[in-house]
Amino acid sequence: MANPNGRGRLLPLLSTPHKGGRSALTCQFRCGNACAHDVANTTENAYFGDVVKEALSRRGMLRAGALGALVAGAGVVGAVPALADEPEAADARHGGDSADIRFTPVPPNKDDALRIPDGYQSSVVVRWGDPVLPDAPDFDFDNQTPDAQAKQFGYNCDYVTLFPLGRDRALLWVNHEYTDESLMFRGYTGGAEATEDQIKIGLAAHGGSVVEIERGRGAGEWKLVTSGRRRYNRRVTAQTPMRFSGPAAGNALLRTASDPKGVKPVGMLNNCSGGTTPWGTVLTAEENFDQYFVNGDKVPEAQKPFITRYTITTGTPSGNRRFDRIEERFDLAKHPQEANRFGWIVEIDPFDPDSTPIKRTALGRFKHEAATTTLSRDGRLVVYMGDDSRFEYIYKFVSKDRYISGFDRHNRDLLDEGTLYVAKFTGDSPKTEIDGSGKPPSDGLFDGSGEWVPLVSGDKSYVDGMTAAEVLVYTRVAADKVGATKMDRPEDMERNPVTGGVYVALTNNTNRTAAQADEANPRAANKHGHVLEIVERRDDAGEKTFAWSLPLVCGDPNDPATYFAGYDKTKVSPISCPDNVAFDRDGNLWIATDGNQLDSHDGMFVMPVRGKERGHLRQFLTVPTGAETCGPLVTEDQRSVFVAVQHPGEIDGATPDNPASRWPDGDQPRPAVAVVWHGKGKQIGA
C-alpha cells in the first residue's frame, strides 16, 4: 500500500483587501493577507527569459534508469516532451501509453457537496473535532475546550499520507494547516478580544494528527478506527516539544531565553504540504508562519532586513490570532529569534507516539511546500521542495551519504548532512517570443534547460558573505544572492514513478508583469497558474542539470493562452490554480486546486502525461462551498482516492450562526478527509 515517494506517492492524493479566487476570510486566516502586502523578493535577479542559452540535448536525456529502492523495478524513461511536429517521438519519450482513464468528468459547479463521477461513492474518514486519543471527548461545537482539542482532530486538513498496518489497516497522517476562528466560535471578534480559551484552542488545533483507519465496505472505503487501544494515534500541536538537528542546530540565530542552547523549539505552525521518507516517517512543511508574530518592527536593526524578507510585518498583522497573549514567545519585541524557529521541514515518526518531532535545518528555512523524497542513481536521498510565495524559488537537497535499506540508525541521519540547491531556469526561445500573453514561442513549447545551484553543504557555505548557518536560517536571502529564478508560487513537487519527471504546481502570480514574463512563467497577471516538469540529466535525481517544459498552462480551454500538452482542448475540463499534485501507479498526474478563478468550486483532476491521451485533463471531483481541495492521495491498489476538504464554508460574511456551507454533516462546516471509491470495486478511473 505504501510508496515512500512522498505526495507523488502511490500510497496506497472580511473587509481586508485581497486578490485571487479565495475569500477574504481565507486570505486573512490562512496567510495573513500575503497578497495584499508588497512582494518580499525585491532582488534584481534576472528573470530567466533575460538570458537565453541552448537547451540540453533532449535525446541525451532518454536513457532508461531506475528510481532505486523507492520504486524498485519500475523502468524510467526521460519525460522531456517532443517538439510539436514529433508526435511519435513524444509517445516514445513518455514511455508509451498510460492505462485508460474512463469516467464522465464532473462538470464545473457551485454545489455545497462533494461531487464525484457517476458510479462512484464517497464517505468522510475523519473530521475536525473527532476523537484522536482514546480519552478524547466527543466533539461539542458550543462547548469546546483546549484540553479536548489537544486530543481531537485539528482544524483544517492539508497534506495526507498513509502508512500500512497490514492489508486492511493503516495509519493516516494529516496536516492541520491553520485555524479560522471566525468559523470555529460563535461571536468571535478577533485575537485582541478573543478569550484565553479560544486562543488556546487555536494553538491546539494547529499541527497534525496520526489516526488509525481500517477498510470499510469493499476494497475502496476506509473509516476511522474508534475502538480498541489505537496505540499509534497522536496529536502534534503548536505546543509540542521538538528538537533541531543538522548544521544550524544550536546556532545563535536559533537561541531564545527559554532555550539558550537553541536546540529545543516548541510546536509547528501552518503545516501545508509534505512527504515521507524511505524509513517510514512523515516530513511536514511549515509554510505561512510569519503571520503568527507581532512587533516585527521591534527586533534589532541588524535583523530587520531578514524579518522583512520573510514577510513578518510591523505591529500586529491583520487577522493575527494573538498567540502572544498566551505565550509571549510570539512577541518579537521580547523574543526576536523566535520567528527563526519556524519555517522548517519537520520529521515525525507515526509509529512512535512518544518520539520527539525533529526540525531538520539542513533542508533550509522558507515557506515550505512539499518534501518529496526519492533516491539518486547512486543511492543518496533527494528531497524536492518549493517556497510558496510570489517570485520565490524551487529547492533540492541531496544527502551526503547513501540510503541503506533496513539500516534505520544510519538512514535517520541522512537529512542532517548534504547539499542544499536552488533552481535556475533558462528558456530556449528568444525573449522577443515571450511577451506575457501566454502565446507559445515559435517552436510550439515553453521549455528549456536548468541547473541546481549549490547554497550550502554541511558547514560549507557557497554564498558570499553568509555563513552556513545563515544560509540555512535565511535561505531566501542566500537564494537571492546566487541569482535563483523567480517563480509563480512554487507549491507541491512530486516525481512520476513511471517516467521519472518531477512535476511542480505553480499556483498563480497576478503580480507578474509582461516585462517580467519568462519562458517558465510565460503569462503576465497569471491568475490560473501552470504545471512545470523537470527531467534531470540521465534521469538521475542527484544530477545538477536538467531539462524542463510546461505540459499544462491552466485556465479556460477556450482561452488561447492555455495549453494542455497539445491535446484537443475541446475535450478537456477547465482548471484553475493547481496546488497539490500526485501520481497513481500508472504515472497519471492528479491535481488538486486552490482558489479557482473560473467561477466554479475547486476540485481534483487527472491527466495522463504520456501516450495518445497525454494532456487529456478531466475533473474527478469538486469540493463544497468555500473549500479548497487538498491531498490528493491514490492508494497503491488504485481502489481509493483520499481528498482533504479544507475550510468548507470559508466565505465572506459566514459565521456559525449564518454558515455558508453545511458540509459534511448538515450543521456547522467541519474540515474533513474524505475517501472516494468505485461502487463496483473497480480501480479508480477505470
N, C-alpha and C positions, 0 to 999 in steps of 0.2 A: 504494500500500500504506500510505502514511503519512498521518495526520491529526495536526497538531501541537496537538491539544487536550489533551494530557496523558493521564492514565489514563482519562478519559472519552472515549477516542480511538477512532477506527475503525482504529487502527494494526493495521495490516493487518487481555487480561483478567488428695524431701528432708524434711526434717522441719520446715522453717520454715513458720509459719502462712501460709496463702494463701486467697484467695477465688476463686469462679468456677469455670468448667469446665476451666481449664488444670491441668496437673500442677504439683506444687511445683517440679520441675526447670525448667519453662518460666518460672514466676514468678521463680525465683531468677536465671536466666541472662539472660532477656530484658529484665526491667525492674527487677531488684534488689528484688523483692517489694514493688512500689509499693503494691499494695492492702493490705498489712499495715501500712503507715505511716499516720500521720494525714493527712487531706486537706490539701493545701498551700494551697488557696484558703480562707482564713478570713475573707474580707471579708464585709460585710453587704449586698452588692449585692442589690437587690430581685429575687427570682425573678419572672420576668415575669408570672406569674399574679397578683401582688400589684397590678399596675397594669393596668386594663382600658381599652382605647381602641377606637374603631371601627376595623375592618379597612379596608384600602384597598378602594376600589370594584373588584370583580373585573372588571366589564365594561370598566373603564378600562384593564385590563391586556391586552386581547385583540388589540391591533394586531399585524399580521404585521410581521416585521423580518428583518434579515439578520445573521448572525454574522460578517460581514466575511470577510476572506481565509481564515480558518481553516476555514470550511465554506461557501465561496462557492457560491451557487446553491441552498442549502437554505433553503426557506421556514421561518419560525419562527412558531409560534402560541403564545400565552400558555398556560402549563401549570397555571393555578390550577384546582383541582377545583371542580365544581359542587356545590351542596347535594345532600343525599341524595335529594331528591324531584325532581331535574332531570337524569335520565339522558341525555336528548337533548342538553342543553347541555353535559354532561360530555364527550360524544363530540366536539362541535364545538370545545370549548376545548382538547382534546388532539390536534387535527389529524386526526381520523378514525381509521379502523382502522389498526393496525400490521400488518406482514406476519405470516402464520400461523407459529406455532411448533408443530412436530409431532415429538414424541419421547415415548417412555414414560418417565416420571420414574424416576430411580434411587431405590429405597426407602432409608430410613434403615438404616444397618448399622454394624458394627464390624469389617469385614474389613481385613486388612493388605494392601490393594491399592488401586490407583486404579480405582474402579468408574465405568463410563461407560454411557450408554444402549445398548441393542441396536442393532446396525448401525454402531456407531462403533468406531474404532481409536485407539490411543494409543501413544506412544513417548517415551522420555527424550531430551531435546535435549542437556542438559549437567548435570553433577552435581559436587558437591564433590570437588575434587582433580583434575578433568580438566585437562589441559594447556591453558593460555590463550596464553602466549607460545611462540613456536616452539622455544625451547631448554628448555622446561619438561620435567622428567622425568615419567614415568608415575606415577600415584598408588600409594603403598605405605603402607597404613594403619599398619603396625607400624614403619615407618622414615621418619616424617615429619621434615622439616627446615624451618627458617624460610625459607631461600633457595628451596626448592621451592615452599612455599605462596605466596610472593610472586609466583610465576609461574603458579600453578594457580588454578582456580576456587575462590572463597572459600566459607566455611561459611555455611549458610542462604541463603535467596533470597526476597526480598520483591517489591518493585516491579520490573516488567519492561516494556520498551518496545522497539519496532523502528524501525530507520531503513533504508529501501530502498537496495539497491545493484543497481538493475536489476530485472528481473522475477523472477528465481529466486534471488537472494541478498539478504541483509540483515545489518545489524548488530543484535545483541541486547544491550541493556544490562540488567544485573541488579544490584539492591542486595544486599549481604551484611549483614543487619541485626545479627546478634550471633553469638557462639560459645557452644557448650555443651561445655566442656572435659571434662566427665564422660563424654560420649559420644565425644569425639574421641580420647581417650588411655586406654589401659589403666592401671588403678591410680591414676587421678587423685584426689588427696585435698584439693585446694583451692589457692587462689592463694598462700597463705603457704608451702606446701610444694611448690608446682609447680617443675619445673625451669626454668631460664632459657630453654631451647629451647621448652618448652611455652608460656611467656608470649609469646615472640617469634612463635611460630606463630599464637597468638591475635591479636596485633596485625596480622599479615599476612592473616589470614582475614577481617577486617572490611573494609568499604569497598564496592567494586563491581567489576564486570567488563564489558568490551566484548569480545564474541566474534562472529566471522563465522559465519553459518549459511546453509544452502542448502536448496532444496526436495528432498525425497526422492521416494518413490513417489507419483505422482499430484500433485494440487494442494494437498493438505492437510498432508502430512507435512513437517517440517523437521528437519534434522540438523546437527550441528556440523561445520564445515569443519576437517579435521585434517591437510591437506597444503597445500603451497604457502607463499607468503610470509606470508599473514594479517597484512598490514601495519597493519590497524586494531586488532588485538587488544591489550588493555591491562588491567592490574590497577591499581586505585586502592585504597590501604590506609590504615590508621591512621597511617602514617608518610610518606605522600606530601606533598611540599611544596605549599602552596596560597597564595592571597593573599586579603586582604579588599578589597572595593570598596564604594562607597557612603558615605553620610554619617558612619557610625561608624568607618570605616577610619582607623586612626592615633590614635583616641581613647585617652586614658589608661586607660580601662577594659579595653582590649584589649592593653595593653603588658605584656611579660614580660622577664625578664632575658635570655633568648635572642633576643627580638625587641623591642628597646627602642622601635622605631617603631610597633609594633602593626599591622603590615601583612602579616606572613608567618606565618599559622597552619600547623600541621603536622597533616595527616590529618583523617579524618572518622570518626565513630562512630555506631553504631546507626541506620543509614540505613534507613528504613522505606518510606514511600510516595514519590511524586514526580510529575513531569510532564515535558513537553517544551516547547520554545519554537518559534515560527514559523520561526526561522532554523536549526533543526535541532540543538539542544543538549539535554542532559538537565538537569533540575532535580531534585536528590535531597535528601531531607529528613532531617536529623538529629533523632532522637527522644529515647530514654531515655539521654542522655549522662551524666546525673547519677551513675549507678551506678559509673562507672569511676574516681572520685576518692576519695581518702582524706583524713582530717583536715579535714573541713569546719568543725569547731568551732574551728580554729586560725587562721582568716582574721581580718583586722582587724575590730573590733567594728562599725564602720560598714557592713561588707559582709555581716554575718551575716543580717540580715533578707532580703536578696536571695538569699543562698545557700539559706536555708530555703524561700523561695517557689519555688525550682526543685528542691526535694526532695533537695538534697545533704545527706546526713546526717553526723553526727559520727563520728569514729573511722574504722573500716573497715567499710563495709556488708557484710552477709552475702552470700556468693557473689562478692565482689569478686575480680577476676582478678589484682589486684596488679600492674598495669602499672607502678606506681611503683617496683617492684623493678628494672625495666629502664630506665625513663625517669622521672626524678624530677619532671617537669612534672605528673604525675598526683597529686603530694602537694601539697595546697593550703596546708599549713603553710609550704612553701618557695616555692610559686608560686601565690599566692591568686587571680591573674587568669586562670589557665589555663582554668578552667571557663567563663569568658565567651567563650572562643574556640570553643565548641561549642554546638550548638542552632540552626544556621543552615540556610538553603537553599543548596546548593552547585551551581554550574553547571559542567558538564563537556562538552567538545566530543568526541563519539565519533569524529569524522572526523580528529582530530589527536591522536595518542597522545603527542605531545610537549608538548601545551598544559598550562598550569597551571590546575588547578581553582580556581574563584572562589567565595568565601563572600560572598553578596550581603546586606549589612547592612540595606539599605532594606526588606527583607522581614521584619525583626524576628527576635527570638530567643525561641523557646519549644520545646516538644516537638513538633516539626513533623510533621504528616501532610499529604500532598498538596501539590502546587504546580501546580494545573491552570490552564492559560492559555487565554484567549480574547481577543477584541477588543471594545472598546466600539463603540457605533454610530459614533462619530467617529474610530475607528481607534487608540485608545490600548490599550496592553497591560494586561490584567487578570489577576491571579493569585489563585486561591482557596486558602485554607489552613485546616487545623484544628489544634487543640492537644490531643493525645490523652492527657488525664488527666481524672479525675473533676472535674466542676464547672468545666471550662475553656471556652475561647471559640473562636469562628469568626471568621476574618480575611479581609480582601480588600485587595490592593494594586492601585492604578491608576496607571499611568505618567503622567508629566507630558507627554511628547511622544508623537507618533503613530508607529505602526509603518509603515515604508515597504518594501514588498515588494522584495526584491533588494538593498537598501541595508544590507548587513551591518554596515559600520563604524558607521553610525548606530544600527541596531537593538540592537547589543550593549551600548549604554549605557542602554537603556530601563529596565532593572531597578535602576539606581542612583539614579534621581530620580523621585519620585512621592509619592502619599499612601497611607499605611497606615491601614486602617479596622478596627474591630471591630464585631461584630453585636450589636444589641439587639433582642429579640423582644417582641411584645405579643400576647396572646391576645384573641379577640373574644367570649369567653364569660365569664359571671360566675364568680368564683373559687369560689363555692359548688358549681359543677358540675364542678370539677376536684378530686377527693377522693383521688387517689393510687391508685385501684383500676384505672385504665385504662378505665373506662366512659366512652364518648364523651359530650360535653355535649348539650344539647337540640337543637342544630342538626345533630347527627349527625356532626360533623367536628371534629378538632383542627386549628385553623387560625387565622390572624390576620395581622398586619402587622409590619413591622420597619424598622429604619434602620441604615445603616452610619455609625458614629460615628468621626470622624477622630481619629487619635492623633498623627500626625507627618507633615510634608511637607517633605522636604529638611532644612534646618537649622531649620525652624519646628516647635516643639512645641505641641500643643493641650492638653497635660496640665499642670495647675497644679503647680508645684514640681518639674518634671522638665525637663531639657534634651532636645534632640532625640536626642543620643547616648544618654542614659539611657533614653529611651523605647524605642530600638531594642535596647539591650542587656538591658534589664529590661522587656520588652514586657508580660509578665504583670502586673507592678505597674501599668503605665500603664493597661492594660485594666481592672484593678480600680478605679482611680480614676475612670474615666468611667462606671462602672456597667454594664459589659457583662453579658450574660445568661449565667448558668452552665448548661452543657450536659452531657449524659451521654456523655462521652468522644467528642468530635468526631474522627472519623478521616478517611477518604477523602472528597473532594469532587470531583464531576465534572459537566460541563454536557452536557445532552442535545442532540445535534446536530440533532434534528428539532424539538423543542418549545422549546428554549432554557432549560428549567428547570435549576436547579443542585441536584443531589442530594447529601445529606450522610449518611454512615453514622455513626450514633450507637450505639456498640457495646454498652454497658451501663453501669450505675452502681448497684450494690447499696447504696451509702451514702445514696442519696436517700431522705428520709423522706416520709411523706404530707403533712406540713406544707410540705415543700419542692417538692412536685409542682406543675408549671405546665402550661400547655396544650401547650407544645412538648416537655416531658419529663413525661408525664402519669402515670407509674407509680412508686409507691414500690418500693424494693428491685428496681430494674429490671435483672433478670438476663439478659433476652433482647434488649434493645436495640430500635431502630427506625430508620426512614429518613425524613429530612426533605427536603422540596422547597422551594426558594426560587425565586420568579419576580420578577425585578426590574421596576420600573416601565418601561413602554414596551418591555419585552423588551431593555433596554439594560444591559449589564454595568457600564457606567460610572455608573449611577444610584445615588442614596443612599438610596432607599426600596424596599421590596419587600413582596410578599405571600408567605405560607408556608403549608404544610399538611403533614400526616403521611400519606403514601399507604400506609405499611406499618408496623404495630406487631407486632413479631416474637413468636414463641412457638408453642405447640401450637395449631393451628387450633380445637381443641375448647375452648380457654380463652376465655371471653368477653372477656378483656382483650387480645385480639388483633384486628387489623384488616388486611384485605388489599384496600384501596381499594374496598370494597363488594362484592367478588367472593364467590361462593358458597364458603364456607370448607370445605365437604365435598369440594371438588375441588382443593385446593391442598396443596403439600408443607409440612411443618413446617420452621421456620427459626429459628435462634438465633444471636445475636451477629454482626450484619453488620459487616464490617471494611473491605473494599475494594469499590468499585463501578466499573462501566464500561458503555459503551453500544455496541451494534452499529449498523450504518449505518441500520437501520430505527427506531432510537430505543428499542429494548428494553433494559431495565435488567438488567445482570448483577451478581450479588452474590457475593462470597466471604466465608466466615465464619471466625471465630477464637474458639474457646472454647465450642463448642456445649454447652448445658446441657440437652439433650433426650435424653441417653443414646444418642447416636449420634456418629459421626465428623463432623468439619467437611466442608463441601462448597461447591459452586458452584451457583447458582440463576439462573434467568432469569424476568423478569416484564415483560409489556407494561405501559406506563404510559398508554396511550390506547386508545380504541375499546372494543368489547364485551368484549375479553379483558383489559382493564385490571385488574390485581390477581391475575391467574391465574398464581401463582408455582409453578414446577416445578423440582425438583432435577435438575441436569445431571450432577453427578459427586460422589463422595465421595473423600477422600484417605485414605492409610493410617493405621495406628495411631499415635497421638501427634502427628500432623501438623496443621499449620494450612494453610488454603487462602489463597494469595496470588495476585497478579495481580488480576483476570483480564485478558486481552488478546484481543480479537477482531480478526482481520485484516480489512482493508478489503474484500477479496473474499468475506469471510464463509465461507471454506473451512477456517479453523483457529482453534482457541482455545488459547492458551497459559495454563498454570497453574503457578505456583511452589509446589512442595510443600516447605514449611518445617518444619524439625525433626521429621522422621519418627522414631518410636521414643522421643520425649521423654516417657517415662512414669516415675513414681516407682519407684525401685529398679532401673531399667535401667542396664546397664553394657555395655561392649564384650564382656565375657565372658558376659553374660546379656541380650542385646538384646531389646527389646520389639517391634521391627519388623525386618524383613529386606528392606525395600523400598529401592531398586529392583532390586538385583542378587542377592538371595538370601543376602547375608552381612551386613556391617555396614550399618546405615541411613545413607543419604547424602542430604542435602537436594539437590533437583534441580528443574530446569524441565522440564515435560513439555508435549507438544502433543497435542491431540485433534482428529480429523477424521472425516468420514463415510466409511464404507467404499466407497461408490459415488460418491464425489466430489461429493456434493450439498452445498449450503450448510448451515452449522451450524443446527440447529433445524428445517430444512425437512422 
